[in-house]
Amino acid sequence: LDEVTEGSLLPSDPLEKAQHRAMIELGSAILADGWLLAVATEEEDARRHARALHDKLRRFEDAMVGPLYTGESLSLVDAAMLPALLRLEWVDQMAPSLELLAGLPKVRRWLEVGGARPSVQRSSVADLRERYQQIFIKRGSWVGRQIA
């Protein structure tokens, strides 16, 4: 994305750029853990994956300036994290007992600000949330059974 758009969503300072890339990798790990949660059929496994996700979200919270990753401006970290974290917000609503977003006020605010951006709202189909819920239900996951 940064190579094909005008301007840069990454900082020019090499250390800051490396820190941003590390957060983008954290986003990849969050996506992977989110999938493991989506397919976990037993409550114990779902809770274990939820704890792993919460730990990663805590790292993101601790690194964030707010309301977006570096403050007011959108960064590549925000663009990389939004798809995964919007889905985790839905999981938090589907299975609140997992407490995915508990004690993470900056992440919650980030979701409000990032999710309200017109570019984010235009970036997916209107029924994405319903489609995402169906993954949990069709896979027979523990989270899916909480909403079915």
C-alpha positions as CSV (number, residue, x, y, z in Angstrom):
1,L,0.0,0.0,0.0
2,D,2.7,2.5,0.9
3,E,4.5,1.8,-2.3
4,V,1.5,2.4,-4.6
5,T,0.0,5.5,-3.0
6,E,1.1,9.1,-3.1
7,G,3.0,10.1,0.1
8,S,3.9,7.7,2.8
9,L,1.9,6.1,5.6
10,L,5.2,5.1,7.3
11,P,7.5,7.5,9.1
12,S,10.8,8.4,7.5
13,D,12.9,7.8,10.6
14,P,14.4,4.3,10.4
15,L,13.7,3.4,14.0
16,E,10.1,4.6,13.9
17,K,9.6,2.8,10.6
18,A,10.9,-0.4,12.2
19,Q,8.5,0.1,15.1
20,H,5.6,0.5,12.7
21,R,6.6,-2.6,10.8
22,A,6.7,-4.5,14.1
23,M,3.1,-3.4,14.8
24,I,2.0,-4.4,11.4
25,E,3.5,-7.9,12.1
26,L,1.6,-7.9,15.3
27,G,-1.5,-7.2,13.2
28,S,-0.7,-10.4,11.2
29,A,-0.4,-12.4,14.4
30,I,-3.8,-11.0,15.6
31,L,-5.4,-12.1,12.4
32,A,-4.0,-15.6,12.8
33,D,-5.1,-15.8,16.5
34,G,-8.5,-14.5,15.4
35,W,-8.9,-17.4,13.0
36,L,-7.9,-19.8,15.7
37,L,-10.6,-18.3,17.9
38,A,-13.1,-18.5,15.0
39,V,-12.6,-22.3,14.6
40,A,-12.2,-23.3,18.3
41,T,-15.0,-25.7,19.1
42,E,-14.4,-26.0,22.8
43,E,-14.8,-23.2,25.3
44,E,-11.4,-23.8,26.9
45,D,-9.7,-23.4,23.5
46,A,-11.7,-20.3,22.7
47,R,-10.8,-18.7,26.0
48,R,-7.1,-19.6,25.5
49,H,-7.1,-17.9,22.1
50,A,-9.0,-15.0,23.5
51,R,-6.3,-14.5,26.2
52,A,-3.6,-14.6,23.5
53,L,-5.5,-12.0,21.5
54,H,-6.0,-9.8,24.5
55,D,-2.3,-9.9,25.3
56,K,-1.5,-8.8,21.7
57,L,-4.2,-6.1,21.9
58,R,-2.6,-4.9,25.1
59,R,0.8,-4.5,23.3
60,F,-1.0,-2.4,20.7
61,E,-2.8,-0.4,23.3
62,D,0.5,0.3,25.1
63,A,2.2,1.4,21.9
64,M,-0.6,3.6,20.7
65,V,-0.7,7.4,21.0
66,G,-4.4,7.7,20.3
67,P,-7.0,8.2,19.0
68,L,-5.2,6.5,16.0
69,Y,-1.9,4.8,16.3
70,T,0.3,7.9,16.0
71,G,-2.3,10.4,17.0
72,E,-4.7,12.1,14.6
73,S,-3.2,11.0,11.3
74,L,-3.8,7.6,9.6
75,S,-0.7,5.4,9.4
76,L,0.0,2.1,7.7
77,V,-0.3,0.5,11.1
78,D,-3.9,1.7,11.3
79,A,-4.6,0.4,7.8
80,A,-3.1,-3.0,8.6
81,M,-4.8,-3.3,12.0
82,L,-8.3,-2.1,11.2
83,P,-9.6,-5.3,9.4
84,A,-8.6,-7.6,12.2
85,L,-9.6,-5.3,15.0
86,L,-13.0,-4.5,13.6
87,R,-13.7,-8.2,13.4
88,L,-12.5,-8.7,17.0
89,E,-14.9,-6.0,18.1
90,W,-17.7,-8.1,16.5
91,V,-16.4,-11.2,18.4
92,D,-16.4,-9.1,21.6
93,Q,-20.1,-8.4,21.0
94,M,-20.9,-12.0,20.0
95,A,-19.2,-13.5,23.0
96,P,-18.8,-10.8,25.6
97,S,-17.7,-13.3,28.3
98,L,-14.4,-13.6,26.4
99,E,-13.7,-9.9,27.4
100,L,-11.5,-9.4,24.3
101,L,-11.5,-5.6,24.7
102,A,-11.8,-5.4,28.5
103,G,-9.4,-2.8,30.0
104,L,-8.4,-1.5,26.6
105,P,-9.9,2.0,26.3
106,K,-7.4,3.3,23.7
107,V,-8.2,0.3,21.5
108,R,-11.9,0.9,21.9
109,R,-11.5,4.6,21.0
110,W,-9.3,3.6,18.1
111,L,-12.1,1.4,16.8
112,E,-14.6,4.2,17.1
113,V,-12.4,6.7,15.3
114,G,-11.0,4.3,12.7
115,G,-14.3,2.5,12.0
116,A,-16.1,5.9,11.4
117,R,-13.7,6.8,8.6
118,P,-15.5,6.9,5.3
119,S,-12.7,5.1,3.6
120,V,-13.1,2.2,6.1
121,Q,-16.8,2.1,5.6
122,R,-16.4,2.0,1.8
123,S,-13.8,-0.7,2.0
124,S,-16.1,-3.7,2.5
125,V,-19.5,-5.1,1.6
126,A,-22.4,-3.9,3.6
127,D,-23.2,-7.4,5.1
128,L,-19.6,-8.2,6.2
129,R,-20.5,-8.5,9.8
130,E,-23.2,-11.1,9.0
131,R,-20.9,-13.0,6.7
132,Y,-18.3,-13.1,9.4
133,Q,-20.7,-14.4,12.0
134,Q,-21.7,-17.1,9.6
135,I,-18.1,-18.4,9.6
136,F,-18.3,-19.0,13.3
137,I,-21.7,-20.7,13.0
138,K,-20.9,-22.8,10.0
139,R,-17.7,-24.0,11.6
140,G,-19.5,-25.1,14.7
141,S,-17.2,-22.9,16.8
142,W,-17.8,-22.1,20.5
143,V,-18.3,-18.5,19.6
144,G,-20.8,-19.4,16.9
145,R,-22.8,-21.3,19.4
146,Q,-23.0,-18.2,21.6
147,I,-24.8,-16.3,18.7
148,A,-26.8,-19.1,17.0
